[in-house]
Amino acid sequence: MGALAAVPALAAPPPAQGPRPGARTRARALLRPAPAVLTVLLLALPGDRWTVAGGQVAPADVASLGLLVCCGVLLARGERPRVSGRAAAVLAAPAVAFAVATAASGDPLAGLPGFARLLQVFVLVPLAVLILLRDRRDARVLAWALVALALVQGAVGVAQHLTRTGASYLGQDVRAVGTFGPLNVMSMATVVSFGLVAAVCLALAPPRHLGRAWRWAALGCAAGLAAPLAFSFSRGAWLATGAAVVSVVVSVVVAAGLRIARRALLLALLGGAVLAGGVAFGSGMVGERLGSIGEVTGSPDQSVIDRYAMWDAALSMWRQEPWTGTGPRGFAEHRDAHASLALSSGSDTGGAGHGFVRQELESPHNMYLLVAGEHGLLGVAALGGGSAVLLVGCIGALRAARAPDVGLVATGLLVWTLANFLYADIGGPTTVLTALAFGLAAWWAFAPGARAEGRGAR
C-alpha cells in the first residue's frame, strides 16, 4: 500500500513555478524611485518647451506630474505612508499663503498659472518625493541620476566652449549652456551644480559595503564637472556651489568622527585645487568673470545695474501691498510702474544655434524679493519659515545618522537652492530640480525611511 500510495504522488505534475513571494515586492521597490529618476533624466533631452496657458512647460514638468499620479495610485491601493505633522505643516503653509495672495490679487484668474507653478515647486512635487522614497537606496539612485544628467549636459557644455558654438558672451560664442539654449543660460549651470554637489556628498560618507571604488567614482564625477561649471560663466552658480560644498564639509567635520572629518577636509582641498585648475585652464574670460564677483558694488556692469533696479521694483511692490503683494506673476505687469530709469529694456541673448533675441526682464532674479513683491509678508513667512525648518531638520538628522551620504546630498542641494535664491528665482526647464531638492530635503528631515538602509522601512 505504501508503494501504491506513492504512485499518484510521483505521477502528479509538479506545482507551477510562480514568482516567489518576495519577487514582486522587490520589483516594485526597484521601480519606486523611477518616476523621480525619469523626471531628472528627461532634462537631458534637447528641444523647445511647450506653451500651455501662457506659460512654458518642459517635458520634465510633465514627467513630474507622474510623481503625483504614482502617489495617487499608492493611496488607491491602500498604502498610506506616514507624513509627520511637521512635514505636513511645512508643505501646507506655502499652499495657504500662495492661495490667499492669489485670491487677494486684482485678477485671481490670471494668477492661476503662477499659483499652479508655485504649488508644483514647493508643495506637490516635494510631497510626492517624500511619499515615494522608501529608504536610502532610493535616494541614492535619485542622487546618481542627478550626477548622470550633469555629466551629459556638462559634456555638451564643454564641447560648446571649446568649439565656440555656445551662447554669446562678450561677443564670442563660448558660454556653455548645454542643450538648453541661450534663452536659459542658467539651466546648464544649475544642472551641473546639482551634479557636482551630489557627487561630492556621495563621496564624503558612503556606507562601508559600497567600497572605495564607489567613492573614487563619485570623486571623478565631481572633478569632471568642475570644467563645465567654470565655462557656464555663472557667478551665482559658483557662489551657491561653494556655499553648498562648504556647508556639507562643515557638517561632516562637526557631526562625524575624526576619520571622516579628515576625509572631508582632504576632499575640500582637492575640490579647491580642481576648481582653481579649471579656472587656470579655462581662459582669461573665466578669471575675469570670477574677479568681477567683487566688483558688483564698485563698478557694476549693465546686468548688475538691471538686477539692482528690479530688486528696488520688487521692494516697492512690497511696500505698496505689504501683506499679500501683487499676486502670482504680478511682477512683470507692475514692473514699469515701480522700476527706475536705470533699468534697460531687456537682456541680449544669442548663439548656440539661435539668432539674436532681446529677452524681457520679467522677474527680479531674487526669489525672496519675488515672493515679497508678489505674495507679501505672508508668502515670505511661509517660504522662509518652511525652508528654515527643513534646513534645521536636515542638519539634525545628519548628527544621528551613520554614513549619511544621501543626507549630505539633501542638505547640500537645499543650501545650494537657498543661496541661489539670493540672485535667482524659479523659472525655466530646470525649475523641477528645485522641487526635487525641496522634496529630498523634506524626506531626509522627516521620513522614518531616511534612517533605513534596506528596503521596506518606513
Disulfide bonds with the S-S distance in Angstrom:
none
